Protein backbone atom coordinates (compact mmCIF):
# COMPACT_ATOMS: atom_id res chain seq x y z
CA UNK A 1 0.00 0.00 0.00
CA UNK A 2 1.44 3.36 -1.03
CA UNK A 3 1.09 6.86 0.25
CA UNK A 4 -1.45 9.12 -1.40
CA UNK A 5 -0.44 11.25 -4.41
CA UNK A 6 -0.07 14.26 -2.16
CA UNK A 7 2.55 12.42 -0.08
CA UNK A 8 0.50 12.40 3.11
CA UNK A 9 1.18 9.22 5.08
CA UNK A 10 -1.01 6.38 6.21
CA UNK A 11 -1.74 5.84 9.90
CA UNK A 12 -1.29 2.62 11.91
CA UNK A 13 0.53 0.71 9.17
CA UNK A 14 1.27 -2.98 9.85
CA UNK A 15 5.02 -3.61 9.48
CA UNK A 16 4.97 -7.40 9.99
CA UNK A 17 5.38 -8.03 6.26
CA UNK A 18 7.91 -5.24 5.87
CA UNK A 19 10.66 -6.98 7.88
CA UNK A 20 12.18 -10.32 6.92
CA UNK A 21 12.20 -11.56 10.54
CA UNK A 22 8.38 -11.24 10.41
CA UNK A 23 8.26 -9.49 13.78
CA UNK A 24 5.05 -7.72 14.81
CA UNK A 25 4.67 -3.97 15.01
CA UNK A 26 2.90 -0.97 13.54
CA UNK A 27 4.10 2.43 12.35
CA UNK A 28 2.19 5.44 13.62
CA UNK A 29 2.65 6.92 10.13
CA UNK A 30 3.89 5.33 6.91
CA UNK A 31 4.61 6.59 3.40
CA UNK A 32 5.91 4.66 0.41
CA UNK A 33 8.25 6.82 -1.66
CA UNK A 34 8.49 5.92 -5.35
CA UNK A 35 10.41 8.91 -6.75
CA UNK A 36 12.76 11.68 -5.68
CA UNK A 37 10.16 14.23 -6.78
CA UNK A 38 7.57 12.62 -4.52
CA UNK A 39 10.01 12.79 -1.62
CA UNK A 40 10.69 16.46 -2.32
CA UNK A 41 6.95 17.17 -2.34
CA UNK A 42 6.56 15.21 0.88
CA UNK A 43 9.18 17.37 2.61
CA UNK A 44 7.70 20.63 1.31
CA UNK A 45 4.12 19.70 2.21
CA UNK A 46 4.83 18.17 5.59
CA UNK A 47 7.27 19.83 7.95
CA UNK A 48 9.38 17.13 9.65
CA UNK A 49 8.97 18.82 13.02
CA UNK A 50 9.90 16.70 16.02
CA UNK A 51 8.36 13.48 14.70
CA UNK A 52 10.74 10.51 14.75
CA UNK A 53 11.61 9.16 11.31
CA UNK A 54 12.91 5.83 10.09
CA UNK A 55 13.91 4.97 6.53
CA UNK A 56 12.91 1.45 5.53
CA UNK A 57 14.37 -0.49 2.63
CA UNK A 58 13.83 -4.20 2.20
CA UNK A 59 13.51 -4.79 5.96
CA UNK A 60 16.20 -7.48 5.80
CA UNK A 61 18.46 -5.86 8.39
CA UNK A 62 15.84 -4.83 10.91
CA UNK A 63 14.71 -6.02 14.34
CA UNK A 64 11.31 -4.53 15.06
CA UNK A 65 10.97 -4.06 18.82
CA UNK A 66 7.24 -3.36 18.62
CA UNK A 67 5.18 -0.38 17.53
CA UNK A 68 7.04 2.67 16.20
CA UNK A 69 5.60 6.00 17.27
CA UNK A 70 6.98 7.93 14.31
CA UNK A 71 7.04 8.12 10.53
CA UNK A 72 8.36 5.24 8.41
CA UNK A 73 9.51 6.25 4.94
CA UNK A 74 9.57 3.10 2.81
CA UNK A 75 11.94 3.67 -0.09
CA UNK A 76 10.57 2.12 -3.28
CA UNK A 77 12.36 4.21 -5.92
CA UNK A 78 13.13 1.82 -8.76
CA UNK A 79 15.02 1.94 -12.03
CA UNK A 80 18.57 1.41 -13.22
CA UNK A 81 20.66 2.86 -16.02
CA UNK A 82 24.12 3.30 -17.43
CA UNK A 83 24.95 6.79 -16.19
CA UNK A 84 28.19 7.02 -18.20
CA UNK A 85 31.46 5.34 -19.06
CA UNK A 86 35.08 6.13 -19.78
CA UNK A 87 38.19 4.14 -20.61
CA UNK A 88 38.38 2.88 -17.03
CA UNK A 89 34.86 1.97 -16.00
CA UNK A 90 31.11 1.82 -16.46
CA UNK A 91 29.12 4.06 -14.11
CA UNK A 92 25.81 2.40 -13.28
CA UNK A 93 23.04 4.14 -11.33
CA UNK A 94 20.06 2.53 -9.58
CA UNK A 95 17.14 3.75 -7.52
CA UNK A 96 17.35 3.23 -3.76
CA UNK A 97 14.36 0.88 -3.76
CA UNK A 98 15.76 -1.55 -6.32
CA UNK A 99 16.29 -5.12 -5.14
CA UNK A 100 20.04 -5.49 -4.64
CA UNK A 101 20.22 -9.03 -6.03
CA UNK A 102 18.12 -8.15 -9.07
CA UNK A 103 20.33 -5.13 -9.72
CA UNK A 104 23.49 -7.26 -9.56
CA UNK A 105 21.93 -9.71 -12.00
CA UNK A 106 21.03 -6.90 -14.39
CA UNK A 107 24.60 -5.53 -14.44
CA UNK A 108 25.94 -8.98 -15.28
CA UNK A 109 23.38 -9.45 -18.04
CA UNK A 110 24.55 -6.14 -19.54
CA UNK A 111 28.14 -7.41 -19.53
CA UNK A 112 29.34 -5.12 -16.71
CA UNK A 113 31.07 -7.33 -14.10
CA UNK A 114 32.23 -6.29 -10.67
CA UNK A 115 29.37 -6.96 -8.25
CA UNK A 116 29.08 -10.73 -8.72
CA UNK A 117 30.55 -11.62 -5.30
CA UNK A 118 27.69 -9.71 -3.68
CA UNK A 119 24.97 -11.78 -5.36
CA UNK A 120 21.92 -12.88 -3.35
CA UNK A 121 22.51 -10.44 -0.51
CA UNK A 122 19.02 -9.41 0.62
CA UNK A 123 17.87 -5.83 0.78
CA UNK A 124 17.85 -2.80 -1.48
CA UNK A 125 20.37 -0.71 -3.37
CA UNK A 126 19.85 2.22 -1.03
CA UNK A 127 20.76 0.17 2.03
CA UNK A 128 23.96 -1.24 0.48
CA UNK A 129 26.24 1.76 1.15
CA UNK A 130 24.77 2.40 4.60
CA UNK A 131 25.85 -1.07 5.72
CA UNK A 132 28.80 -1.26 3.33
CA UNK A 133 27.62 -4.77 2.55
CA UNK A 134 30.26 -7.34 1.78
CA UNK A 135 30.81 -11.00 1.02
CA UNK A 136 33.41 -13.37 -0.36
CA UNK A 137 36.27 -10.92 -0.54
CA UNK A 138 34.42 -7.81 -1.73
CA UNK A 139 32.79 -4.80 -0.05
CA UNK A 140 30.40 -2.45 -1.81
CA UNK A 141 32.76 0.45 -0.98
CA UNK A 142 35.20 -0.96 -3.53
CA UNK A 143 32.64 -0.48 -6.31
CA UNK A 144 30.99 2.68 -4.99
CA UNK A 145 31.12 5.97 -6.87
CA UNK A 146 28.51 8.30 -5.35
CA UNK A 147 24.96 8.62 -4.06
CA UNK A 148 22.21 11.20 -3.85
CA UNK A 149 20.32 11.79 -0.62
CA UNK A 150 17.64 14.18 0.54
CA UNK A 151 18.42 16.18 3.66
CA UNK A 152 15.08 15.91 5.44
CA UNK A 153 15.87 18.93 7.61
CA UNK A 154 16.42 21.30 4.68
CA UNK A 155 14.71 19.51 1.78
CA UNK A 156 17.88 19.82 -0.32
CA UNK A 157 19.41 16.95 -2.30
CA UNK A 158 23.04 16.26 -1.43
CA UNK A 159 25.69 14.23 -3.26
CA UNK A 160 28.01 11.95 -1.26
CA UNK A 161 31.18 10.67 -2.89
CA UNK A 162 33.22 7.78 -1.55
CA UNK A 163 35.29 9.94 0.80
CA UNK A 164 32.18 11.58 2.25
CA UNK A 165 30.70 8.17 3.02
CA UNK A 166 33.63 7.29 5.34
CA UNK A 167 33.29 3.58 4.73
CA UNK A 168 34.52 1.02 7.24
CA UNK A 169 33.85 -2.65 7.91
CA UNK A 170 30.02 -2.89 7.69
CA UNK A 171 30.02 0.82 8.43
CA UNK A 172 29.56 4.25 6.85
CA UNK A 173 28.97 7.86 7.83
CA UNK A 174 25.24 7.13 7.87
CA UNK A 175 25.76 4.76 10.79
CA UNK A 176 28.57 6.73 12.41
CA UNK A 177 26.39 9.84 12.62
CA UNK A 178 23.23 7.91 13.46
CA UNK A 179 21.48 9.13 10.31
CA UNK A 180 20.21 5.61 9.56
CA UNK A 181 18.22 5.81 12.79
CA UNK A 182 16.93 9.39 12.77
CA UNK A 183 16.07 9.62 9.07
CA UNK A 184 18.20 12.75 8.56
CA UNK A 185 19.37 11.74 5.07
CA UNK A 186 17.19 9.64 2.76
CA UNK A 187 19.14 8.02 -0.08
CA UNK A 188 17.35 8.21 -3.43
CA UNK A 189 19.90 6.69 -5.84
CA UNK A 190 23.36 5.14 -5.86
CA UNK A 191 26.00 5.08 -8.63
CA UNK A 192 28.55 2.29 -8.85
CA UNK A 193 31.90 2.20 -10.63
CA UNK A 194 32.42 -1.13 -12.42
CA UNK A 195 36.02 -1.42 -13.70
CA UNK A 196 36.58 -2.49 -17.29
CA UNK A 197 39.88 -4.08 -16.25
CA UNK A 198 37.92 -6.74 -14.39
CA UNK A 199 39.70 -9.35 -12.26
CA UNK A 200 37.99 -12.40 -10.81
CA UNK A 201 37.71 -12.66 -7.03
CA UNK A 202 37.32 -16.40 -6.68
CA UNK A 203 39.86 -17.25 -4.01
CA UNK A 204 37.44 -17.45 -1.09
CA UNK A 205 37.48 -21.10 0.03
CA UNK A 206 33.77 -21.84 -0.39
CA UNK A 207 33.59 -20.18 -3.81
CA UNK A 208 36.78 -21.87 -5.01
CA UNK A 209 35.41 -25.24 -3.88
CA UNK A 210 32.10 -24.64 -5.67
CA UNK A 211 33.86 -23.73 -8.91
CA UNK A 212 36.19 -26.71 -8.61
CA UNK A 213 33.20 -29.01 -8.14
CA UNK A 214 31.89 -27.71 -11.46
CA UNK A 215 35.34 -28.18 -13.08
CA UNK A 216 35.60 -24.45 -13.78
CA UNK A 217 39.28 -23.47 -13.79
CA UNK A 218 38.96 -19.87 -14.97
CA UNK A 219 35.58 -18.46 -14.02
CA UNK A 220 33.89 -15.49 -15.61
CA UNK A 221 31.74 -13.07 -13.62
CA UNK A 222 28.46 -14.87 -14.22
CA UNK A 223 29.98 -18.20 -13.17
CA UNK A 224 31.26 -16.62 -9.97
CA UNK A 225 27.81 -15.15 -9.32
CA UNK A 226 26.23 -18.59 -9.84
CA UNK A 227 28.75 -20.13 -7.42
CA UNK A 228 28.01 -17.45 -4.80
CA UNK A 229 24.27 -18.03 -5.17
CA UNK A 230 24.71 -21.81 -4.84
CA UNK A 231 26.82 -21.48 -1.69
CA UNK A 232 24.50 -18.96 -0.07
CA UNK A 233 21.38 -21.01 -0.84
CA UNK A 234 22.91 -24.11 0.71
CA UNK A 235 23.68 -22.52 4.04
CA UNK A 236 21.30 -19.56 4.39
CA UNK A 237 17.53 -19.82 4.76
CA UNK A 238 15.14 -18.09 2.35
CA UNK A 239 13.33 -15.38 4.39
CA UNK A 240 10.14 -16.17 2.47
CA UNK A 241 10.24 -19.69 3.93
CA UNK A 242 12.06 -19.18 7.24
CA UNK A 243 11.95 -15.61 8.59
CA UNK A 244 15.44 -14.31 9.32
CA UNK A 245 17.62 -11.20 9.01
CA UNK A 246 20.66 -12.84 7.42
CA UNK A 247 23.96 -12.75 9.26
CA UNK A 248 23.01 -11.50 12.72
CA UNK A 249 26.45 -10.59 14.09
CA UNK A 250 29.49 -8.84 12.67
CA UNK A 251 32.62 -10.93 12.28
CA UNK A 252 34.71 -9.48 15.14
CA UNK A 253 38.02 -7.82 14.29
CA UNK A 254 40.68 -8.23 16.99
CA UNK A 255 44.28 -7.22 17.52
CA UNK A 256 47.16 -9.53 16.71
CA UNK A 257 47.79 -10.47 20.34
CA UNK A 258 44.18 -11.53 20.85
CA UNK A 259 44.19 -13.47 17.58
CA UNK A 260 47.39 -15.23 18.58
CA UNK A 261 45.99 -16.19 21.96
CA UNK A 262 42.83 -17.60 20.41
CA UNK A 263 44.61 -19.48 17.63
CA UNK A 264 46.93 -21.06 20.18
CA UNK A 265 43.94 -22.31 22.17
CA UNK A 266 41.74 -23.07 19.15
CA UNK A 267 43.88 -23.92 16.08
CA UNK A 268 40.78 -24.45 13.89
CA UNK A 269 39.50 -20.91 14.44
CA UNK A 270 39.17 -19.14 11.06
CA UNK A 271 41.18 -15.92 11.14
CA UNK A 272 41.54 -13.50 8.23
CA UNK A 273 44.40 -10.94 8.30
CA UNK A 274 43.30 -7.35 7.69
CA UNK A 275 45.13 -4.51 5.96
CA UNK A 276 45.61 -2.68 9.28
CA UNK A 277 47.36 -5.67 10.85
CA UNK A 278 44.39 -6.92 12.83
CA UNK A 279 42.52 -10.19 12.28
CA UNK A 280 38.89 -10.83 11.45
CA UNK A 281 37.38 -13.84 13.19
CA UNK A 282 34.48 -15.97 11.98
CA UNK A 283 31.54 -15.14 14.24
CA UNK A 284 29.63 -18.21 13.06
CA UNK A 285 32.44 -20.49 14.22
CA UNK A 286 32.57 -18.80 17.63
CA UNK A 287 28.79 -19.14 18.04
CA UNK A 288 28.86 -22.80 17.02
CA UNK A 289 31.69 -23.59 19.43
CA UNK A 290 29.74 -21.85 22.18
CA UNK A 291 26.97 -24.39 21.62
CA UNK A 292 24.35 -22.27 19.91
CA UNK A 293 24.20 -23.76 16.40
CA UNK A 294 20.63 -25.05 15.95
CA UNK A 295 19.79 -24.18 19.57
CA UNK A 296 16.58 -22.33 20.40
CA UNK A 297 15.53 -19.90 23.07
CA UNK A 298 11.77 -19.60 22.95
CA UNK A 299 10.50 -19.07 19.39
CA UNK A 300 13.90 -18.03 17.96
CA UNK A 301 17.04 -20.04 17.30
CA UNK A 302 20.41 -19.93 15.61
CA UNK A 303 20.04 -21.71 12.27
CA UNK A 304 21.16 -25.34 12.19
CA UNK A 305 23.01 -24.89 8.87
CA UNK A 306 24.71 -21.59 9.74
CA UNK A 307 25.13 -20.52 13.36
CA UNK A 308 25.51 -16.88 12.37
CA UNK A 309 21.87 -16.64 11.27
CA UNK A 310 19.01 -16.14 13.74
CA UNK A 311 15.61 -17.45 12.64
CA UNK A 312 12.04 -16.86 13.76
CA UNK A 313 10.43 -20.28 14.21
CA UNK A 314 7.02 -18.67 14.54
CA UNK A 315 5.39 -16.04 16.70
CA UNK A 316 8.58 -14.31 17.82
CA UNK A 317 8.72 -10.71 19.04
CA UNK A 318 11.54 -8.22 19.17
CA UNK A 319 11.99 -9.07 22.86
CA UNK A 320 12.57 -12.74 21.95
CA UNK A 321 15.24 -11.73 19.43
CA UNK A 322 16.98 -9.52 21.95
CA UNK A 323 16.96 -12.28 24.59
CA UNK A 324 18.64 -14.79 22.25
CA UNK A 325 21.12 -12.19 21.02
CA UNK A 326 22.20 -11.41 24.58
CA UNK A 327 22.47 -15.10 25.49
CA UNK A 328 24.73 -15.79 22.50
CA UNK A 329 26.84 -12.72 23.23
CA UNK A 330 27.25 -13.77 26.85
CA UNK A 331 28.33 -17.34 26.05
CA UNK A 332 30.79 -16.28 23.35
CA UNK A 333 32.28 -13.73 25.71
CA UNK A 334 32.55 -16.30 28.51
CA UNK A 335 34.27 -18.85 26.26
CA UNK A 336 36.50 -16.67 24.07
CA UNK A 337 36.55 -13.19 25.69
CA UNK A 338 35.37 -11.80 22.35
CA UNK A 339 32.45 -9.36 22.03
CA UNK A 340 29.89 -9.90 19.29
CA UNK A 341 28.12 -6.88 17.79
CA UNK A 342 24.74 -7.31 16.09
CA UNK A 343 24.38 -6.32 12.44
CA UNK A 344 20.66 -5.48 12.31
CA UNK A 345 19.16 -2.17 13.32
CA UNK A 346 16.86 -2.29 16.34
CA UNK A 347 13.81 -0.09 15.95
BELSULLIN-V284827 format. One record per backbone hydrogen bond with DSSP energy under -1.0 kcal/mol. CO is the residue of the C=O (numbers start at 1). NH is the residue of the N-H. Records with the same first field share a line. If there is no record, write none. Layout:
BEGIN
CO->NH ; NH
END
This chain:
BEGIN
4->7
8->4
10->30
13->27
15->18
19->22
20->244
25->15
26->68
27->13
28->12
29->72
30->10
31->74
33->76
35->39
36->40
37->41
38->42
39->43
40->44
41->45
42->46
48->51
52->71
54->73
56->75
59->20
61->345
63->347
68->28
70->29
71->54
72->31
73->56
74->33
77->97
79->95
81->93
84->91
88->196
89->86
90->194
91->83 ; 84
92->192
93->81
94->190
95->98
96->126
98->125
99->103
100->104
101->105
102->106
103->107
104->108
105->109
106->110
107->112
108->111
115->118
116->119
118->121
123->100
127->131
128->132 ; 133
133->140
135->138
138->135
139->142
140->143
143->193
146->191
147->160
148->188 ; 189
149->158
150->186
151->155
156->151
158->149
160->147
161->165
163->166
165->173
168->171
171->168
172->175 ; 176
173->177
174->180
178->181 ; 182
179->183
184->152
186->150
188->96
189->148
190->94
191->145 ; 146
192->92
194->90
196->198
204->208
205->209
206->210
207->211
208->212
209->213
211->216
212->215
220->224
221->225
222->226
223->227
224->228
225->229
226->230
227->231
228->232
229->233
230->234
231->235
232->236
238->241 ; 242
243->312
248->343
252->281
254->279
255->259
256->260
257->261
258->262
259->263
260->264
261->265
262->266
266->269
270->282
272->280
274->277
278->274
279->254
280->272
282->286
283->287
284->288
285->289
286->290
287->292
288->291
292->295
295->302
297->300
299->313
300->297
301->311
302->294
306->309
308->248
309->303
311->301
317->321
318->322
319->323
320->324
321->325
322->326
323->327
324->328
325->329
326->330
327->331
328->332
329->333
330->334
331->335
332->336
333->337
341->250
345->63
END
